[in-house]
Amino acid sequence: MAAPALSLRRKLFYAAILAAIAVALLLGVTEAALRLAGYGYSPHFARRAQLPGGETIWRENRWCTAPYFSPALVRRPVAFRLPEKKAPGTYRVFVLGSSAAMGDPESSFSFARVLETMLRAAYPRQRFEIVNAAITATNSHVARGIAADCARLEPDLFIVYEGHNEVIGPFGPSAVFAPFLRSEIATRATVWLKGTRTGQLLAATSRAFSGGPGAPEKWGGMAMFLHRKTTDDDPQLDAVRSHFRENLRAIAAAGQRAGASTLLCTVLTNQRDFAPFLSSHRPDLAPTDLARWDRHFAAAETAVQAKDFALAETEYRGALALDDRHAELVFRLGRLALQAGRNAEAKTLLARALDLDALRFRTDSKLNQIIRDLPSATAPSLQAVDLASSLAARSEHGIVGDEFLYEHVHLTLRGAYEVARELLPHIVADLAQRRAVPANPLPPLTYEEVRGRLAYTAHEQAMIALELLTRFRAPPFTAQSDDQLRVRTWERRAEQTNALLARADALTALRALTQQALALAPDDWMLARNAGMMFASRGAPEEALPLLQRAETWIDDDVDTLIALGTAHRALGQTAEANTAFATARTLEPRHPALPPPVQQ
């Protein structure tokens, strides 16, 4: 008996299945071929490596952010190494976030480093492994993937300090690296595709044949976002907040599945001492009202210059009655309220000014509130730590400002210390719950003790001041109303620090400070590197060389170490060794600004 003929609908259904299978096979073969050919980059945060003695360790994957950035703009994680198998009794911590958590402008003085120093001093017999897994210019979309990778590395604790780059980072509405997608499913699918070699090939092909400008080919820092305005009433922000909430939940869930606790931290923003980057008028403001607004604002500025602050406030409020959505206006009213001693009013106004800033480099109040609210509806292993409120209570006028932050979001060493000090009791409680340590730790280190152990010397402060001044003299800082005051402040600090370094006994003092720090932490590769770089720059290459070689033995692909090593070799007349170090650094980071020109053969 003949089989019944298939209906057209069934034929189409089977054809679709066969086509899907064929496409899946084609993509699978393509992916396998690209991997075998060595094309593209792994999106995973960690990679296995083998030490000369044969021991297998975990190392950072220098290319883990390549799926989110063009190859020219890829952001590097902080170097680390961990035993492949965690030793019994070890407490392993991963710090997740972006540049504010990573430690900018110098990761040697991040709160992860401060926390590690304080924990080891409090529990000298306990083994701690703290990995700074935060990466500059990323956001919670990237941190979510990093958390999933870190969950495979036997974590005990995740510390999440994230939120500043949700609008400007990958998949944000003001991003320059990856498209903004409202759908959570579409975003996750795009993240997965970018992690495949096939997806990376498609992206590279698209860039090559694109008729438009495409992604920038040179890292331009915050200036890359100058034309990426996002006002506080932009409906896209609702999707940003939804994505942020879901990413935080996924991070906590990854930690819980791995048996790790999660501390989810609100993040600090400079509201008191940092003017908005970009202000926008109400879109429906009539031209006549705009002209009146301008007259009120100009009159207020004249009154401020004459120190008639009562008149200035009257004029600013006249402008506010016409347009209450101008960030700079609200900021100036907040500063006047501070000056008048009306701290509660000032706090409200300055927070509002931050929320209105149209260049959204800072976490706004709604994102921080998501962090506060999340634990009540999430995993029991998740705990919120309201750092923003705690440190505001210790700040002048009850509002965070320059005492804890270099500029808009990046922590000073004092800020990093206060964050670590606030986190410490939560970590002690987690340690006690795991019965990993005695109930009573040694008293926490003071700020001055931490400074000494991290060798936060005048040399380091001078380097940081130089970097900050370079930033403050460029957009978007130059458009701020208070930028010149900030530049003058840091110029004075740089002059004072350089005056200390110019003293005849400066090198002797620096040597004593670094030797004390190294004696307390002889296996700290970052401390050895910093000391070596200091000696190399201070004309003592013979002291620099063994320290830099020690750092290179520990972390062999840190570009700063290699450049300093090459500089020390060259100063000692060891040309071949210098060229080898520079060549290795050039292979790793061909565009590094500190590299000398290649040797011509």
C-alpha positions in Angstrom: 0.0 0.0 0.0 1.5 3.3 -1.0 2.3 5.9 1.7 0.0 8.9 1.7 1.4 12.0 0.0 2.8 14.6 2.3 0.9 17.8 2.6 2.5 21.1 1.5 2.6 22.3 5.1 4.3 19.1 6.3 6.8 19.4 3.4 7.7 22.9 4.4 8.0 21.9 8.0 10.5 19.1 7.2 12.3 21.4 4.8 12.7 24.0 7.5 14.1 21.3 9.9 16.6 20.1 7.3 17.6 23.7 6.5 18.1 24.4 10.3 20.2 21.3 10.6 22.3 22.2 7.6 22.9 25.7 8.9 23.8 24.4 12.4 26.3 21.9 10.8 27.8 24.6 8.6 28.2 27.0 11.5 29.7 24.2 13.7 32.2 23.3 11.0 33.0 26.9 10.5 33.5 27.5 14.2 35.7 24.4 14.5 37.8 25.4 11.5 38.3 28.9 12.8 39.4 27.6 16.2 41.8 25.1 14.6 43.2 27.9 12.5 43.8 30.0 15.7 41.4 32.8 14.6 39.8 35.0 17.1 39.8 35.2 20.9 38.4 33.3 23.8 35.8 35.3 25.7 36.6 33.6 29.0 38.2 35.6 31.8 40.8 32.9 32.8 43.1 30.6 30.9 45.3 27.7 32.0 49.1 28.2 31.9 52.0 26.1 33.0 54.9 27.2 35.1 58.5 26.2 34.2 58.3 23.6 37.0 55.3 21.9 35.5 52.6 23.3 37.8 49.3 24.3 36.1 47.8 27.6 37.1 45.0 30.0 36.2 46.0 33.2 34.5 44.1 36.2 33.2 43.1 36.0 29.5 44.4 39.3 28.1 41.9 39.1 25.3 38.8 38.3 27.3 37.1 41.6 26.3 37.9 41.3 22.6 34.3 40.2 21.7 33.0 43.5 23.1 35.6 45.9 21.6 37.5 46.2 18.3 41.0 44.6 18.5 42.6 48.1 18.7 40.5 49.0 21.7 40.5 45.8 23.7 40.7 46.4 27.5 43.1 44.2 29.6 42.3 42.7 33.0 44.7 43.0 35.9 47.3 40.2 35.8 46.9 37.4 38.3 47.7 33.8 38.9 46.0 31.1 40.9 46.7 27.4 41.6 44.6 25.3 39.3 43.3 23.5 42.4 42.6 25.7 45.5 44.6 24.6 48.5 42.6 23.5 51.5 41.8 26.4 53.9 42.2 29.0 51.2 39.6 31.9 51.0 39.3 33.0 47.4 37.7 36.4 46.5 36.8 37.9 43.2 36.2 41.7 42.8 33.9 42.4 39.9 33.3 45.8 38.2 34.7 48.3 35.9 37.5 51.0 36.2 36.4 52.3 39.7 36.7 48.7 41.1 39.8 47.9 39.0 41.6 50.9 40.5 42.1 53.9 38.2 44.4 55.5 37.5 46.6 52.8 39.2 45.3 49.4 40.0 48.1 48.9 42.5 46.0 51.0 44.9 42.6 49.6 44.3 40.3 48.6 47.1 41.0 45.0 46.2 44.6 45.6 47.1 43.8 47.4 50.3 41.4 44.7 51.3 44.0 42.0 50.6 46.5 43.9 52.8 44.1 44.3 55.6 42.9 40.7 55.6 46.4 39.3 55.6 47.3 41.5 58.5 44.1 40.6 60.4 44.5 36.8 59.8 48.3 36.2 59.3 47.8 32.4 59.3 45.0 32.3 56.9 45.6 32.0 53.1 43.8 34.6 51.0 43.7 34.8 47.2 42.1 38.0 46.0 41.6 38.5 42.3 40.8 41.9 40.9 38.5 40.8 38.0 37.3 44.3 37.2 38.1 45.8 33.8 38.1 49.4 32.5 35.2 50.5 30.2 33.1 47.4 30.9 29.8 47.2 32.6 27.4 44.6 34.1 26.9 42.9 30.7 30.6 42.0 30.7 30.8 41.4 34.5 28.1 38.8 34.2 30.2 36.7 31.9 33.3 37.2 34.0 31.3 36.1 37.1 30.3 32.9 35.3 33.9 32.2 34.5 35.1 33.0 38.0 32.4 30.6 39.4 34.4 27.8 37.9 37.5 28.8 39.9 36.3 27.7 43.3 35.3 31.2 44.7 34.3 31.8 48.2 33.2 35.4 47.8 32.2 37.8 45.0 32.4 41.5 45.6 30.4 43.5 43.0 31.1 47.2 42.6 29.4 48.0 39.4 27.1 50.6 37.8 29.0 53.5 36.3 29.2 52.3 32.7 25.7 50.9 32.2 24.8 53.7 29.7 28.2 54.1 27.9 29.6 50.6 28.2 29.0 47.7 25.8 25.3 47.4 24.9 24.4 50.7 26.5 22.4 53.3 24.6 25.5 55.7 24.5 28.0 52.9 23.7 30.5 53.2 20.9 31.5 49.5 21.1 28.4 47.3 20.8 24.8 48.0 19.8 22.1 48.8 22.3 19.3 46.2 22.4 16.2 46.6 24.5 15.5 42.9 24.7 17.3 40.9 27.4 17.1 37.8 25.1 18.5 39.6 22.2 21.4 41.0 24.3 22.3 37.6 25.7 22.2 36.1 22.2 24.5 38.8 20.9 26.9 38.3 23.8 27.0 34.6 23.0 27.5 35.2 19.3 30.3 37.7 19.9 32.0 35.0 22.0 32.2 32.6 19.1 34.9 32.8 16.4 32.2 32.8 13.8 30.6 35.9 15.3 34.0 37.6 15.6 34.7 36.9 11.9 31.3 38.4 11.0 32.1 41.5 13.1 35.5 41.9 11.5 34.0 41.5 8.0 31.4 44.0 8.8 34.0 46.5 10.0 36.1 46.0 6.9 33.2 46.6 4.4 31.3 49.2 6.4 30.8 52.4 4.6 30.5 54.4 7.8 33.2 55.5 10.3 32.7 52.4 12.5 34.4 52.0 15.8 37.3 54.2 16.6 40.7 52.7 16.0 42.5 54.4 18.9 41.5 54.5 22.5 40.3 58.0 23.2 39.1 57.6 26.8 36.0 59.5 27.9 36.3 61.9 24.9 35.0 59.1 22.7 31.5 59.6 24.2 31.3 63.4 23.8 28.4 63.2 21.4 26.6 60.3 23.1 24.1 62.4 25.1 21.4 60.6 27.1 19.0 62.7 29.1 17.3 61.4 32.3 13.9 61.1 30.5 15.2 58.9 27.7 12.9 55.8 27.6 16.0 53.7 26.8 17.1 54.1 30.4 14.2 51.8 31.5 15.8 49.0 29.5 19.2 49.8 30.9 17.9 49.4 34.5 16.1 46.2 33.6 19.3 44.8 32.1 21.3 45.9 35.1 19.0 44.2 37.5 19.0 41.0 35.6 22.8 41.0 35.2 23.2 41.5 39.0 20.9 38.6 39.6 22.8 36.4 37.2 26.1 37.3 38.9 24.7 36.4 42.4 23.2 33.2 41.0 26.6 32.2 39.5 28.2 32.8 42.9 25.5 30.8 44.7 25.9 27.8 42.4 29.6 27.8 43.1 29.1 28.0 46.9 30.2 31.6 47.1 28.6 34.5 48.9 28.1 37.8 47.1 28.5 41.3 48.5 26.6 43.7 46.2 27.9 47.3 46.7 26.3 50.6 46.0 28.9 52.8 44.3 30.3 56.2 45.1 29.8 59.2 42.9 31.3 62.6 43.4 28.2 64.8 43.8 29.6 67.6 46.1 32.8 68.6 44.2 32.1 67.7 40.6 30.1 69.7 38.2 27.9 68.0 35.5 29.7 67.0 32.2 26.8 68.1 30.0 23.5 70.0 30.6 20.4 70.0 28.5 17.4 72.3 28.5 13.8 71.2 28.7 13.0 70.1 25.1 9.7 72.1 25.1 11.3 75.4 26.4 10.0 78.2 24.3 12.6 80.6 22.7 11.3 83.5 24.8 11.6 81.5 28.0 15.1 80.4 27.0 16.1 84.0 26.6 14.7 84.8 30.0 16.5 81.8 31.5 19.8 83.0 30.0 19.3 86.4 31.6 18.6 84.9 35.0 21.7 82.6 34.8 24.0 85.4 33.6 22.8 87.7 36.4 23.4 84.9 38.9 27.0 84.4 37.7 27.7 88.1 38.0 26.3 88.0 41.6 28.5 85.1 42.5 31.6 86.9 41.2 30.5 89.9 43.4 30.0 87.5 46.3 26.4 88.5 46.6 25.2 84.9 47.1 21.7 85.8 48.2 21.1 87.6 44.9 22.7 84.8 43.0 20.3 82.3 44.5 17.4 84.5 43.7 18.4 84.7 40.1 19.2 80.9 39.8 15.8 80.2 41.2 14.2 82.5 38.6 15.9 80.3 36.0 14.8 77.2 37.8 11.2 78.3 37.6 11.5 78.3 33.8 13.6 75.1 33.4 14.3 72.7 36.3 16.0 70.1 34.1 19.3 71.9 33.5 22.0 69.9 35.4 24.5 72.8 35.8 21.8 75.1 37.2 20.7 72.5 39.8 24.3 71.8 40.7 25.0 75.5 41.3 21.9 75.9 43.5 23.2 72.8 45.4 26.6 74.4 46.0 24.9 77.6 47.2 22.8 75.6 49.6 26.0 74.0 51.0 27.6 77.4 51.4 24.5 78.5 53.4 24.7 75.4 55.6 21.5 73.8 54.3 23.0 70.4 53.9 19.8 68.4 53.5 18.6 70.6 50.7 22.1 70.6 49.1 22.1 66.8 49.2 18.8 66.6 47.3 19.9 69.2 44.7 23.3 67.7 44.0 21.9 64.2 43.6 19.4 65.7 41.2 22.2 67.4 39.3 24.0 64.1 38.9 20.8 62.4 37.6 20.3 65.2 35.0 23.9 65.0 33.7 23.5 64.1 30.0 26.9 62.5 29.7 26.2 59.5 32.0 29.6 58.5 33.3 28.3 58.2 36.8 25.8 55.7 38.4 22.5 57.6 38.9 20.3 57.3 41.9 18.0 54.7 40.3 20.8 52.3 39.6 22.1 52.5 43.1 18.6 51.9 44.4 18.4 48.8 42.3 21.5 47.5 44.2 19.9 48.3 47.5 16.6 46.6 46.7 17.9 43.5 44.9 18.9 41.2 47.8 15.3 41.1 49.2 14.1 39.2 46.1 17.2 37.2 45.3 19.5 34.5 46.6 20.1 34.2 50.4 23.8 34.3 49.7 23.5 37.9 48.4 23.9 40.8 50.7 23.8 44.5 49.8 26.5 46.8 51.3 25.4 50.4 51.0 28.9 51.9 50.6 27.5 55.1 49.0 25.4 55.9 52.2 28.1 54.8 54.6 30.8 56.9 53.1 28.5 59.8 52.6 28.0 59.8 56.4 31.8 60.2 56.8 32.1 63.0 54.2 32.0 66.7 54.6 28.3 67.9 54.7 27.2 64.3 54.4 27.9 64.2 50.7 30.7 62.3 49.0 33.3 64.5 47.3 37.0 64.9 46.7 38.0 63.3 50.0 37.3 59.9 48.6 37.3 60.4 44.8 39.9 61.7 42.4 37.2 63.1 40.0 33.8 61.7 39.2 34.0 58.0 40.3 37.6 56.8 40.8 38.6 56.1 44.4 41.6 57.8 46.0 43.7 55.6 48.2 41.8 57.1 51.2 38.5 56.2 49.4 39.8 52.7 48.7 40.7 52.3 52.3 37.3 53.4 53.5 35.6 51.0 51.1 37.8 48.1 52.3 37.2 49.1 55.9 33.4 49.0 55.3 33.6 45.6 53.6 35.8 44.0 56.2 33.2 43.2 58.8 31.0 41.5 56.2 33.9 39.4 55.1 34.8 38.5 58.6 31.3 37.4 59.2 31.4 35.2 56.1 34.7 33.7 57.2 33.3 33.0 60.6 30.2 31.4 59.1 32.5 29.1 57.1 34.5 28.4 60.2 37.6 29.4 58.3 39.2 31.7 60.9 39.1 32.5 64.6 36.1 34.7 65.6 38.3 37.6 66.7 40.7 39.0 64.1 43.6 41.4 64.9 42.6 45.1 64.8 42.3 46.5 61.3 45.2 48.3 59.9 45.1 52.1 60.0 45.2 54.2 56.8 48.8 55.1 57.4 49.8 51.4 57.9 48.1 50.5 54.6 49.9 53.3 52.8 53.2 52.0 54.1 52.5 48.4 53.2 51.4 49.3 49.6 54.4 51.7 49.3 52.2 54.6 48.4 55.2 57.0 48.2 55.7 60.5 46.8 56.9 58.9 43.6 53.5 57.1 43.2 51.6 60.2 44.0 53.5 62.2 41.5 52.8 59.6 38.7 49.1 59.7 39.6 49.0 63.5 39.7 50.6 63.6 36.2 48.0 61.2 34.8 45.1 63.1 36.3 46.3 66.5 35.1 46.6 65.0 31.6 43.0 63.9 31.8 41.7 67.2 33.3 43.2 69.2 30.5 41.2 67.3 27.9 37.5 66.8 27.1 35.1 66.1 28.6 36.6 67.7 31.7 37.4 71.0 30.0 33.8 71.6 29.4 33.0 71.6 33.1 32.4 74.7 35.1 34.9 73.7 37.8 37.6 72.2 35.7 40.1 75.0 36.0 39.8 74.9 39.8 40.5 71.2 39.7 43.5 71.7 37.4 45.0 74.3 39.7 44.4 72.1 42.8 46.2 69.2 41.2 49.0 71.4 39.8 49.7 72.5 43.4 49.7 68.9 44.6 52.1 67.9 41.8 54.4 70.8 42.6 54.5 69.8 46.3 55.2 66.2 45.5 57.9 67.0 42.9 59.5 69.3 45.5 59.8 66.4 47.9 61.2 64.2 45.1 63.8 66.9 44.3 65.3 66.8 47.7 68.8 65.3 48.0 67.6 62.6 50.5 64.5 61.6 48.4 66.0 58.4 47.0 67.2 57.3 50.4 63.7 57.9 51.8 62.0 56.1 48.9 64.4 53.1 49.3 63.6 52.8 53.0 59.8 52.9 52.4 59.9 50.3 49.6 62.2 48.0 51.5 59.9 48.0 54.5 56.9 47.2 52.2 58.8 44.4 50.4 59.9 42.8 53.6 56.3 42.4 54.7 55.1 41.1 51.3 58.1 39.5 49.5 55.9 37.6 47.1 53.9 40.6 45.9 54.8 40.9 42.3 53.0 44.3 41.9 54.9 45.8 44.8 58.2 44.6 43.3 57.3 46.0 39.9 56.3 49.4 41.3 59.5 49.6 43.3 61.6 48.5 40.3 59.9 51.2 38.1 60.5 53.8 40.8 64.3 52.9 41.0 64.5 52.9 37.1 63.0 56.3 36.8 65.1 57.7 39.7 68.4 56.8 38.1 69.1 53.6 40.1 68.8 50.8 37.4 71.1 48.5 39.4 68.5 48.5 42.2 65.6 48.3 39.7 66.8 45.3 37.8 66.4 42.5 40.4 63.0 43.8 41.4 61.7 43.9 37.9 63.2 40.4 37.2 61.3 39.2 40.2 58.1 40.6 38.9 58.7 39.2 35.5 59.3 35.8 36.9 55.9 36.0 38.6 53.9 37.6 35.8 55.8 37.3 32.5 53.4 39.3 30.3 52.9 42.5 32.2 53.8 45.2 29.7 54.7 47.9 32.3 57.1 45.5 33.9 58.7 44.6 30.5 59.1 48.3 29.5 60.7 49.1 32.9 62.9 46.1 32.6 64.1 47.2 29.1 64.7 50.7 30.5 66.8 49.3 33.3 68.8 47.0 31.0 69.5 49.9 28.6 70.6 52.2 31.4 73.1 49.5 32.5 74.4 49.1 28.9 72.8 45.7 28.4 71.5 46.4 24.9 70.6 42.9 23.9 68.6 42.3 27.0 66.9 45.7 26.7 65.9 45.0 23.0 64.5 41.6 24.0 62.3 43.1 26.8 61.1 45.9 24.5 60.4 43.4 21.7 58.3 41.2 24.0 56.3 44.2 25.2 55.8 45.4 21.6 54.4 42.0 20.7 51.9 42.3 23.6 51.0 45.9 23.2 52.3 47.4 20.0 50.6 50.8 20.7 51.8 51.2 24.3 52.8 54.9 24.6 55.9 54.2 26.7 57.5 51.9 24.1 60.7 53.3 22.5 60.9 53.1 18.7 61.8 49.7 17.4 65.5 49.0 16.7 66.2 49.2 13.0 68.2 46.3 11.6 
